[in-house]
């Protein structure tokens, strides 16, 4: 980050004008940072500038007057001290390639995107390192957060993980405010795994609730789902405490129980007998779990780890089994100790 005067705050470019990008841009602008939000849709950008509202993704929620929006990527990045990418995971690499020529040399890049690179299964920090090159500070912003509540100014806590402690602190400083707590950490691997995998497990709990299986079943799925996250996290080299915090348990509980979660709503629809095509169409936004389930299981198979809940979700999302079949498979598994060897058994 460049040195700032004692009175100025770093300029922030937020890339992606969906619900989450808009909410974070509004939050940062309210904290006094000069903030520009970039998106592809000219009508949305014009509405944010003129009416201070994102009518498609956050209708009826007032955005700060100071927030500017544009469809000009070079203009959005001009003079930025911090770049925050908030796009779906399938567009992450493309977005980085587009912004790379316009990124000011001193500006670090953070992202609030959850998931893996489709097809390769790479973690997003691996993609960012390849596209942006060595020496660019990188950070992931993750944790339990619904865009609508952040945009409304409701209390929220997130965490920022980076290999660069100073950059993590800079990102956290931009986010932290009266109703928003931002913590820091240094485990990008574990933080990204938690943010991606919870979407798959939210489908499982949504299916159970859609089938009206009760609160006991929901609690059991969340707990055993956390165990799956911890075991895979250990195998890839993440820190266990990361997944016991905001990036793991916090995000998992929110996404599995909150009806603002697109992935939970997908599971609810499937549990009620709706087709996946109809469910995704009704939700009207990207549902990350559809692609993430494949990548989670690719990681599990690479490391020889059994993830029965995640596996069942993948099979249901591909239409190879019904939700009822998935439930029967899980219930038919052999009885065993909860932790055969240790926490990660």
KETIPA-839701 format. One record per residue (C-alpha): x, y, z; residue in one letter; residue number from 1. Coordinates in Angstrom, 2 decimals, decimal comma. Layout:
# residues N
rec x->X	y->Y	z->Z	res->A	n->NUM
...
***
This chain:
# residues 345
rec x->0,00	y->0,00	z->0,00	res->X	n->1
rec x->1,21	y->3,52	z->-0,68	res->X	n->2
rec x->1,74	y->5,88	z->2,19	res->X	n->3
rec x->-1,30	y->7,95	z->3,02	res->X	n->4
rec x->-1,60	y->11,31	z->4,69	res->X	n->5
rec x->-3,00	y->11,35	z->8,21	res->X	n->6
rec x->-6,35	y->12,59	z->6,92	res->X	n->7
rec x->-6,89	y->10,54	z->3,74	res->X	n->8
rec x->-8,01	y->6,95	z->3,48	res->X	n->9
rec x->-6,97	y->4,42	z->0,83	res->X	n->10
rec x->-8,96	y->4,48	z->-2,40	res->X	n->11
rec x->-10,80	y->1,22	z->-3,03	res->X	n->12
rec x->-11,98	y->-0,33	z->-6,30	res->X	n->13
rec x->-14,64	y->-3,02	z->-5,84	res->X	n->14
rec x->-14,95	y->-5,27	z->-8,89	res->X	n->15
rec x->-18,37	y->-6,89	z->-9,24	res->X	n->16
rec x->-21,70	y->-5,14	z->-8,73	res->X	n->17
rec x->-23,82	y->-8,07	z->-7,59	res->X	n->18
rec x->-25,40	y->-8,14	z->-4,15	res->X	n->19
rec x->-22,21	y->-8,93	z->-2,23	res->X	n->20
rec x->-19,99	y->-6,55	z->-4,19	res->X	n->21
rec x->-22,50	y->-3,74	z->-3,79	res->X	n->22
rec x->-22,88	y->-4,39	z->-0,06	res->X	n->23
rec x->-19,13	y->-4,36	z->0,55	res->X	n->24
rec x->-18,64	y->-1,26	z->-1,61	res->X	n->25
rec x->-21,36	y->0,51	z->0,36	res->X	n->26
rec x->-19,78	y->-0,56	z->3,66	res->X	n->27
rec x->-16,33	y->0,70	z->2,65	res->X	n->28
rec x->-17,74	y->3,98	z->1,30	res->X	n->29
rec x->-19,59	y->4,55	z->4,59	res->X	n->30
rec x->-16,25	y->4,18	z->6,36	res->X	n->31
rec x->-14,95	y->7,20	z->4,46	res->X	n->32
rec x->-12,90	y->5,50	z->1,76	res->X	n->33
rec x->-13,17	y->6,87	z->-1,79	res->X	n->34
rec x->-14,88	y->3,85	z->-3,36	res->X	n->35
rec x->-15,70	y->2,97	z->-6,97	res->X	n->36
rec x->-17,84	y->-0,05	z->-7,82	res->X	n->37
rec x->-17,37	y->-1,66	z->-11,24	res->X	n->38
rec x->-19,98	y->-3,80	z->-12,98	res->X	n->39
rec x->-20,90	y->-4,87	z->-16,49	res->X	n->40
rec x->-24,52	y->-3,66	z->-16,40	res->X	n->41
rec x->-24,80	y->-0,01	z->-17,38	res->X	n->42
rec x->-28,33	y->0,31	z->-16,02	res->X	n->43
rec x->-27,25	y->-0,87	z->-12,58	res->X	n->44
rec x->-24,24	y->1,47	z->-12,54	res->X	n->45
rec x->-26,46	y->4,39	z->-13,56	res->X	n->46
rec x->-29,00	y->3,56	z->-10,86	res->X	n->47
rec x->-26,30	y->3,41	z->-8,18	res->X	n->48
rec x->-24,95	y->6,80	z->-9,25	res->X	n->49
rec x->-28,29	y->8,54	z->-9,72	res->X	n->50
rec x->-30,63	y->6,87	z->-7,23	res->X	n->51
rec x->-28,12	y->5,32	z->-4,82	res->X	n->52
rec x->-29,73	y->1,90	z->-5,17	res->X	n->53
rec x->-28,91	y->-1,40	z->-6,85	res->X	n->54
rec x->-32,43	y->-2,19	z->-8,12	res->X	n->55
rec x->-31,65	y->-5,72	z->-9,25	res->X	n->56
rec x->-29,61	y->-7,14	z->-6,40	res->X	n->57
rec x->-30,44	y->-4,97	z->-3,37	res->X	n->58
rec x->-33,74	y->-3,30	z->-4,19	res->X	n->59
rec x->-35,03	y->-0,78	z->-1,69	res->X	n->60
rec x->-31,76	y->-0,48	z->0,25	res->X	n->61
rec x->-30,22	y->3,00	z->0,24	res->X	n->62
rec x->-26,56	y->3,15	z->-0,74	res->X	n->63
rec x->-24,22	y->5,95	z->0,40	res->X	n->64
rec x->-24,16	y->9,05	z->-1,76	res->X	n->65
rec x->-20,37	y->8,92	z->-1,91	res->X	n->66
rec x->-20,33	y->5,52	z->-3,65	res->X	n->67
rec x->-19,61	y->5,79	z->-7,37	res->X	n->68
rec x->-20,28	y->3,10	z->-9,99	res->X	n->69
rec x->-18,96	y->2,60	z->-13,50	res->X	n->70
rec x->-18,73	y->0,07	z->-16,33	res->X	n->71
rec x->-15,25	y->1,35	z->-17,25	res->X	n->72
rec x->-12,76	y->-1,03	z->-15,63	res->X	n->73
rec x->-9,73	y->1,19	z->-16,23	res->X	n->74
rec x->-11,52	y->4,16	z->-14,67	res->X	n->75
rec x->-12,56	y->2,10	z->-11,65	res->X	n->76
rec x->-8,98	y->1,01	z->-11,01	res->X	n->77
rec x->-7,33	y->4,38	z->-11,63	res->X	n->78
rec x->-5,59	y->5,49	z->-8,45	res->X	n->79
rec x->-6,81	y->2,52	z->-6,41	res->X	n->80
rec x->-4,79	y->1,53	z->-3,36	res->X	n->81
rec x->-6,82	y->-1,62	z->-2,80	res->X	n->82
rec x->-8,69	y->-3,82	z->-5,28	res->X	n->83
rec x->-11,50	y->-6,01	z->-3,93	res->X	n->84
rec x->-12,83	y->-8,62	z->-6,37	res->X	n->85
rec x->-16,37	y->-9,85	z->-5,72	res->X	n->86
rec x->-17,40	y->-12,07	z->-8,63	res->X	n->87
rec x->-18,59	y->-15,69	z->-8,86	res->X	n->88
rec x->-15,75	y->-18,21	z->-8,79	res->X	n->89
rec x->-16,28	y->-19,20	z->-12,42	res->X	n->90
rec x->-15,53	y->-15,59	z->-13,48	res->X	n->91
rec x->-12,63	y->-15,05	z->-11,08	res->X	n->92
rec x->-9,70	y->-15,82	z->-13,41	res->X	n->93
rec x->-11,25	y->-13,90	z->-16,30	res->X	n->94
rec x->-11,80	y->-10,89	z->-14,04	res->X	n->95
rec x->-8,22	y->-10,93	z->-12,79	res->X	n->96
rec x->-6,88	y->-11,13	z->-16,33	res->X	n->97
rec x->-9,02	y->-8,14	z->-17,30	res->X	n->98
rec x->-7,97	y->-5,96	z->-14,37	res->X	n->99
rec x->-4,27	y->-6,89	z->-14,34	res->X	n->100
rec x->-3,16	y->-4,34	z->-16,99	res->X	n->101
rec x->-4,99	y->-1,51	z->-15,16	res->X	n->102
rec x->-4,04	y->-2,33	z->-11,56	res->X	n->103
rec x->-1,81	y->0,34	z->-10,01	res->X	n->104
rec x->1,56	y->-1,21	z->-9,21	res->X	n->105
rec x->1,21	y->-0,58	z->-5,47	res->X	n->106
rec x->-2,35	y->-1,92	z->-5,13	res->X	n->107
rec x->-2,90	y->-5,27	z->-3,46	res->X	n->108
rec x->-5,78	y->-7,52	z->-4,50	res->X	n->109
rec x->-8,29	y->-9,10	z->-2,13	res->X	n->110
rec x->-11,38	y->-11,11	z->-2,98	res->X	n->111
rec x->-14,66	y->-11,98	z->-1,32	res->X	n->112
rec x->-15,30	y->-14,80	z->-3,79	res->X	n->113
rec x->-15,93	y->-18,32	z->-2,50	res->X	n->114
rec x->-15,29	y->-21,49	z->-4,46	res->X	n->115
rec x->-12,65	y->-23,15	z->-6,61	res->X	n->116
rec x->-11,59	y->-22,59	z->-10,20	res->X	n->117
rec x->-14,03	y->-24,75	z->-12,21	res->X	n->118
rec x->-12,41	y->-27,63	z->-14,04	res->X	n->119
rec x->-8,98	y->-27,45	z->-12,39	res->X	n->120
rec x->-10,15	y->-27,39	z->-8,76	res->X	n->121
rec x->-7,43	y->-24,88	z->-7,94	res->X	n->122
rec x->-7,82	y->-22,59	z->-4,95	res->X	n->123
rec x->-8,42	y->-18,98	z->-5,88	res->X	n->124
rec x->-5,16	y->-17,77	z->-4,33	res->X	n->125
rec x->-3,35	y->-20,13	z->-6,69	res->X	n->126
rec x->-5,20	y->-18,59	z->-9,62	res->X	n->127
rec x->-4,42	y->-15,06	z->-8,39	res->X	n->128
rec x->-0,72	y->-15,83	z->-7,99	res->X	n->129
rec x->-0,54	y->-17,18	z->-11,53	res->X	n->130
rec x->-2,45	y->-14,33	z->-13,16	res->X	n->131
rec x->-1,04	y->-11,39	z->-11,18	res->X	n->132
rec x->2,50	y->-12,66	z->-10,65	res->X	n->133
rec x->4,76	y->-12,70	z->-7,65	res->X	n->134
rec x->5,00	y->-9,74	z->-5,33	res->X	n->135
rec x->1,35	y->-8,66	z->-5,43	res->X	n->136
rec x->-0,19	y->-8,70	z->-1,93	res->X	n->137
rec x->-3,19	y->-11,06	z->-1,86	res->X	n->138
rec x->-5,96	y->-11,67	z->0,68	res->X	n->139
rec x->-9,24	y->-13,54	z->0,99	res->X	n->140
rec x->-12,25	y->-12,00	z->2,75	res->X	n->141
rec x->-14,62	y->-14,62	z->4,12	res->X	n->142
rec x->-17,00	y->-15,53	z->6,92	res->X	n->143
rec x->-20,70	y->-15,59	z->7,84	res->X	n->144
rec x->-22,31	y->-12,74	z->5,95	res->X	n->145
rec x->-25,46	y->-12,14	z->3,96	res->X	n->146
rec x->-25,16	y->-9,20	z->1,58	res->X	n->147
rec x->-28,58	y->-7,79	z->2,43	res->X	n->148
rec x->-27,81	y->-7,55	z->6,14	res->X	n->149
rec x->-24,42	y->-5,91	z->5,54	res->X	n->150
rec x->-26,04	y->-3,39	z->3,19	res->X	n->151
rec x->-28,63	y->-2,65	z->5,87	res->X	n->152
rec x->-25,90	y->-1,97	z->8,43	res->X	n->153
rec x->-26,69	y->-4,96	z->10,66	res->X	n->154
rec x->-23,87	y->-6,33	z->12,85	res->X	n->155
rec x->-21,50	y->-8,67	z->11,03	res->X	n->156
rec x->-18,10	y->-10,28	z->11,64	res->X	n->157
rec x->-15,72	y->-11,48	z->8,92	res->X	n->158
rec x->-12,09	y->-12,50	z->8,68	res->X	n->159
rec x->-9,31	y->-11,52	z->6,28	res->X	n->160
rec x->-6,56	y->-14,07	z->5,61	res->X	n->161
rec x->-3,30	y->-13,31	z->3,83	res->X	n->162
rec x->0,33	y->-14,37	z->3,76	res->X	n->163
rec x->1,11	y->-10,64	z->4,06	res->X	n->164
rec x->0,15	y->-9,49	z->7,57	res->X	n->165
rec x->0,33	y->-5,80	z->6,68	res->X	n->166
rec x->-1,98	y->-6,25	z->3,71	res->X	n->167
rec x->-4,45	y->-8,31	z->5,74	res->X	n->168
rec x->-4,55	y->-5,47	z->8,25	res->X	n->169
rec x->-5,08	y->-2,88	z->5,49	res->X	n->170
rec x->-8,05	y->-4,81	z->4,11	res->X	n->171
rec x->-9,47	y->-5,35	z->7,60	res->X	n->172
rec x->-9,09	y->-1,64	z->8,37	res->X	n->173
rec x->-11,16	y->-0,74	z->5,31	res->X	n->174
rec x->-13,93	y->-3,13	z->6,35	res->X	n->175
rec x->-13,93	y->-2,61	z->10,12	res->X	n->176
rec x->-16,47	y->-0,17	z->11,50	res->X	n->177
rec x->-19,20	y->0,45	z->14,08	res->X	n->178
rec x->-21,36	y->-2,48	z->12,96	res->X	n->179
rec x->-18,73	y->-4,59	z->11,21	res->X	n->180
rec x->-15,90	y->-6,49	z->12,87	res->X	n->181
rec x->-13,02	y->-7,60	z->10,67	res->X	n->182
rec x->-10,49	y->-10,08	z->12,05	res->X	n->183
rec x->-7,24	y->-11,20	z->10,43	res->X	n->184
rec x->-5,41	y->-14,47	z->9,90	res->X	n->185
rec x->-2,69	y->-16,09	z->7,81	res->X	n->186
rec x->-4,34	y->-19,32	z->6,60	res->X	n->187
rec x->-5,57	y->-18,61	z->3,08	res->X	n->188
rec x->-5,87	y->-22,32	z->2,31	res->X	n->189
rec x->-8,16	y->-23,14	z->5,22	res->X	n->190
rec x->-10,16	y->-19,94	z->4,83	res->X	n->191
rec x->-10,83	y->-20,65	z->1,15	res->X	n->192
rec x->-11,75	y->-24,27	z->1,83	res->X	n->193
rec x->-14,27	y->-23,26	z->4,50	res->X	n->194
rec x->-15,84	y->-20,61	z->2,30	res->X	n->195
rec x->-16,28	y->-23,04	z->-0,57	res->X	n->196
rec x->-17,23	y->-26,24	z->1,21	res->X	n->197
rec x->-19,96	y->-24,75	z->3,38	res->X	n->198
rec x->-21,98	y->-24,13	z->0,20	res->X	n->199
rec x->-22,09	y->-27,87	z->-0,50	res->X	n->200
rec x->-23,13	y->-28,70	z->3,05	res->X	n->201
rec x->-25,84	y->-26,03	z->2,96	res->X	n->202
rec x->-27,49	y->-27,94	z->0,14	res->X	n->203
rec x->-27,56	y->-31,05	z->2,35	res->X	n->204
rec x->-29,24	y->-29,26	z->5,25	res->X	n->205
rec x->-31,62	y->-27,52	z->2,86	res->X	n->206
rec x->-32,63	y->-30,89	z->1,39	res->X	n->207
rec x->-33,26	y->-32,29	z->4,87	res->X	n->208
rec x->-35,40	y->-29,29	z->5,80	res->X	n->209
rec x->-37,23	y->-29,46	z->2,48	res->X	n->210
rec x->-38,04	y->-33,08	z->3,26	res->X	n->211
rec x->-39,21	y->-31,98	z->6,75	res->X	n->212
rec x->-36,79	y->-34,29	z->8,52	res->X	n->213
rec x->-36,63	y->-32,09	z->11,61	res->X	n->214
rec x->-34,16	y->-30,02	z->13,58	res->X	n->215
rec x->-32,28	y->-33,06	z->14,89	res->X	n->216
rec x->-31,36	y->-34,03	z->11,34	res->X	n->217
rec x->-30,27	y->-30,48	z->10,56	res->X	n->218
rec x->-27,98	y->-30,33	z->13,61	res->X	n->219
rec x->-26,52	y->-33,73	z->12,79	res->X	n->220
rec x->-25,74	y->-32,73	z->9,21	res->X	n->221
rec x->-24,10	y->-29,47	z->10,27	res->X	n->222
rec x->-21,93	y->-31,23	z->12,85	res->X	n->223
rec x->-20,88	y->-34,10	z->10,62	res->X	n->224
rec x->-20,43	y->-31,64	z->7,77	res->X	n->225
rec x->-17,99	y->-29,67	z->9,91	res->X	n->226
rec x->-16,12	y->-32,93	z->10,53	res->X	n->227
rec x->-15,82	y->-33,41	z->6,75	res->X	n->228
rec x->-14,44	y->-29,88	z->6,41	res->X	n->229
rec x->-11,89	y->-30,48	z->9,17	res->X	n->230
rec x->-10,65	y->-33,74	z->7,69	res->X	n->231
rec x->-10,18	y->-32,35	z->4,21	res->X	n->232
rec x->-8,60	y->-29,21	z->5,65	res->X	n->233
rec x->-6,03	y->-31,28	z->7,52	res->X	n->234
rec x->-5,18	y->-33,21	z->4,36	res->X	n->235
rec x->-4,50	y->-30,09	z->2,30	res->X	n->236
rec x->-2,46	y->-28,39	z->5,04	res->X	n->237
rec x->-4,91	y->-25,86	z->6,48	res->X	n->238
rec x->-5,01	y->-24,85	z->10,12	res->X	n->239
rec x->-7,82	y->-26,51	z->12,15	res->X	n->240
rec x->-8,53	y->-23,34	z->14,14	res->X	n->241
rec x->-9,42	y->-21,55	z->10,90	res->X	n->242
rec x->-12,38	y->-23,86	z->10,38	res->X	n->243
rec x->-13,44	y->-23,58	z->14,01	res->X	n->244
rec x->-13,78	y->-19,83	z->13,49	res->X	n->245
rec x->-15,61	y->-17,43	z->11,21	res->X	n->246
rec x->-14,26	y->-18,89	z->7,95	res->X	n->247
rec x->-15,51	y->-22,37	z->8,81	res->X	n->248
rec x->-18,03	y->-22,98	z->11,58	res->X	n->249
rec x->-19,45	y->-19,46	z->11,44	res->X	n->250
rec x->-20,05	y->-19,51	z->7,70	res->X	n->251
rec x->-21,31	y->-23,10	z->7,84	res->X	n->252
rec x->-23,97	y->-22,38	z->10,48	res->X	n->253
rec x->-25,19	y->-19,26	z->8,69	res->X	n->254
rec x->-25,40	y->-20,84	z->5,26	res->X	n->255
rec x->-27,03	y->-24,03	z->6,53	res->X	n->256
rec x->-29,73	y->-22,27	z->8,56	res->X	n->257
rec x->-30,37	y->-18,88	z->6,93	res->X	n->258
rec x->-32,98	y->-18,68	z->4,19	res->X	n->259
rec x->-31,09	y->-15,83	z->2,52	res->X	n->260
rec x->-28,56	y->-18,51	z->1,46	res->X	n->261
rec x->-28,95	y->-19,42	z->-2,21	res->X	n->262
rec x->-27,40	y->-22,83	z->-1,58	res->X	n->263
rec x->-29,79	y->-23,60	z->1,27	res->X	n->264
rec x->-32,71	y->-22,51	z->-0,90	res->X	n->265
rec x->-31,52	y->-24,83	z->-3,65	res->X	n->266
rec x->-31,51	y->-27,71	z->-1,16	res->X	n->267
rec x->-34,98	y->-26,77	z->0,12	res->X	n->268
rec x->-36,34	y->-26,85	z->-3,43	res->X	n->269
rec x->-34,72	y->-30,21	z->-4,17	res->X	n->270
rec x->-36,01	y->-31,65	z->-0,90	res->X	n->271
rec x->-39,54	y->-30,60	z->-1,89	res->X	n->272
rec x->-39,24	y->-32,43	z->-5,19	res->X	n->273
rec x->-38,38	y->-29,53	z->-7,49	res->X	n->274
rec x->-35,92	y->-30,04	z->-10,35	res->X	n->275
rec x->-32,51	y->-28,45	z->-10,09	res->X	n->276
rec x->-33,11	y->-26,48	z->-13,30	res->X	n->277
rec x->-36,32	y->-24,95	z->-11,96	res->X	n->278
rec x->-34,76	y->-24,26	z->-8,57	res->X	n->279
rec x->-31,73	y->-22,42	z->-10,02	res->X	n->280
rec x->-33,98	y->-20,45	z->-12,35	res->X	n->281
rec x->-36,20	y->-19,32	z->-9,47	res->X	n->282
rec x->-33,22	y->-18,30	z->-7,33	res->X	n->283
rec x->-32,07	y->-16,11	z->-10,21	res->X	n->284
rec x->-28,42	y->-15,79	z->-9,14	res->X	n->285
rec x->-25,34	y->-17,97	z->-9,29	res->X	n->286
rec x->-25,56	y->-20,96	z->-6,93	res->X	n->287
rec x->-21,94	y->-21,84	z->-6,16	res->X	n->288
rec x->-22,59	y->-25,34	z->-4,81	res->X	n->289
rec x->-23,45	y->-26,79	z->-8,22	res->X	n->290
rec x->-19,83	y->-26,49	z->-9,36	res->X	n->291
rec x->-18,20	y->-26,55	z->-5,93	res->X	n->292
rec x->-19,46	y->-30,04	z->-5,08	res->X	n->293
rec x->-17,42	y->-31,47	z->-7,97	res->X	n->294
rec x->-14,29	y->-29,64	z->-6,88	res->X	n->295
rec x->-14,65	y->-30,64	z->-3,20	res->X	n->296
rec x->-14,91	y->-34,28	z->-4,19	res->X	n->297
rec x->-12,00	y->-33,90	z->-6,60	res->X	n->298
rec x->-9,91	y->-32,71	z->-3,61	res->X	n->299
rec x->-11,20	y->-35,54	z->-1,43	res->X	n->300
rec x->-10,43	y->-38,20	z->-4,02	res->X	n->301
rec x->-6,98	y->-36,72	z->-4,60	res->X	n->302
rec x->-6,21	y->-37,14	z->-0,88	res->X	n->303
rec x->-8,07	y->-40,42	z->-0,38	res->X	n->304
rec x->-10,64	y->-38,99	z->2,04	res->X	n->305
rec x->-14,22	y->-40,20	z->2,36	res->X	n->306
rec x->-16,80	y->-37,39	z->2,56	res->X	n->307
rec x->-20,23	y->-39,09	z->2,59	res->X	n->308
rec x->-22,38	y->-35,95	z->2,91	res->X	n->309
rec x->-20,51	y->-34,01	z->0,24	res->X	n->310
rec x->-20,52	y->-37,06	z->-2,02	res->X	n->311
rec x->-24,28	y->-37,47	z->-1,68	res->X	n->312
rec x->-24,80	y->-33,79	z->-2,52	res->X	n->313
rec x->-22,70	y->-34,15	z->-5,66	res->X	n->314
rec x->-24,72	y->-37,15	z->-6,79	res->X	n->315
rec x->-28,02	y->-35,36	z->-6,15	res->X	n->316
rec x->-26,89	y->-32,22	z->-7,99	res->X	n->317
rec x->-25,93	y->-34,32	z->-11,01	res->X	n->318
rec x->-29,28	y->-36,12	z->-10,94	res->X	n->319
rec x->-27,67	y->-39,51	z->-10,40	res->X	n->320
rec x->-29,64	y->-40,13	z->-7,20	res->X	n->321
rec x->-32,71	y->-38,55	z->-5,62	res->X	n->322
rec x->-32,59	y->-36,75	z->-2,27	res->X	n->323
rec x->-34,37	y->-39,74	z->-0,73	res->X	n->324
rec x->-31,71	y->-42,06	z->-2,14	res->X	n->325
rec x->-29,01	y->-39,86	z->-0,64	res->X	n->326
rec x->-30,68	y->-39,95	z->2,76	res->X	n->327
rec x->-30,97	y->-43,74	z->2,66	res->X	n->328
rec x->-27,28	y->-44,05	z->1,76	res->X	n->329
rec x->-26,23	y->-41,87	z->4,69	res->X	n->330
rec x->-28,45	y->-43,70	z->7,17	res->X	n->331
rec x->-27,25	y->-47,10	z->5,92	res->X	n->332
rec x->-23,62	y->-46,36	z->6,75	res->X	n->333
rec x->-22,04	y->-48,60	z->9,39	res->X	n->334
rec x->-22,13	y->-47,65	z->13,05	res->X	n->335
rec x->-18,74	y->-46,49	z->14,32	res->X	n->336
rec x->-17,08	y->-44,28	z->16,96	res->X	n->337
rec x->-17,61	y->-40,58	z->16,34	res->X	n->338
rec x->-13,83	y->-40,08	z->16,21	res->X	n->339
rec x->-12,23	y->-43,46	z->15,36	res->X	n->340
rec x->-8,67	y->-42,15	z->15,69	res->X	n->341
rec x->-8,77	y->-38,49	z->16,62	res->X	n->342
rec x->-10,69	y->-35,34	z->15,71	res->X	n->343
rec x->-9,95	y->-35,96	z->12,03	res->X	n->344
rec x->-10,67	y->-39,69	z->11,93	res->X	n->345
***
